[in-house]
Amino acid sequence: MIDSDHRLPVKRQAELLGISRGAVYYQPLPIPEGELRLMRRIDEMHLKHPFAGSRMLRDFLRLEGIEVGRRHVATLMRRMGIQALYRKPDTSKKHPAHPVFPYALRGLAIERANQVWALDITYIPMARGWVYLVAVLDWHSRRVLAHRVSITMEADFCVEALREAAARWGSPEIVNTDQGSQFSSAEFVAEVARIGARQSMDGKGCWRDNVFVERLWRSVKYEEVYLKAYDSVSAARLGLAGYFEFYNSRRPHQSHDGHTPDMIYFTTLAAPANVA
């Protein structure tokens, strides 16, 4: 599919094929079965106890008879892109050279669809290996407007998800994320500006805002991912796409008195979508 001897640069070939450049160079390494099981268990514990850091997770594991060191747990947490959720200045690993945008949601009443969108990334375990998932969530309705699955943590798949959401549903007023390097990259910042939105980042005192997306990840994993062992990236993409269609249109949402995210989203749109 990608020809390294072609006159077109590899980067341009990847763009034309709609895939991340990182995926072209990615060479998967065999992961020991025990390591995969440990990563999945850490992920399950993180969903149940998001406040737990590497020391506490190590102690939880030891109570289950799994002997592992704190540094090993910390290494796996970094690989999976997860960290303890608690009040602190930074909610994600930020790039020292990237900009940090002020938090725009403090005191803001979020009352309609497309007022605020949130983006976040999570780790998705498979039968062999793992992938990363990014979702664009409408804050008010909790509707998933777009998502992407990637084998790397580059910014490309986050930009693609935001671009698709804006093209299909119109532009939001605010795009809120953590301070992770994917969301502070030049490519992502430029895309937020292109769709005419204001960029906001979680900061000190705003850690509770992650709870909305954490609830989505918990639903995705317990209702879809953990019930299946995806045997390929394509199977993960297919399974997650099917789940989000169910989540948006047929799954009653507790915070909406049993209504679905679709029902709330389309009812509270302030005006016809302004497609980017």
Protein Blocks (a to p, Z undefined) as FASTA:
>chain_A
ZZckbmbdfklmmmmnopafklmmpccddddfklmmmmmmmmmmmmmmmmbcfklmmmmm
mmnopacdfklmmmmmmmnopacddddfblbdcdfkbccdddfkgopacfbghkbccddd
dddddfbocddddddddfklopafbdcddfbfcfklmmmmmmmmmmmnopafbdcddfbf
klmpmklmmmmmmnopacddddehilmmmmmmmmmmmmmmmmmmmmpccfbfklmmmmmm
mmmmmmmmmmccfklnopafklmmmmmpmbdcddZZ
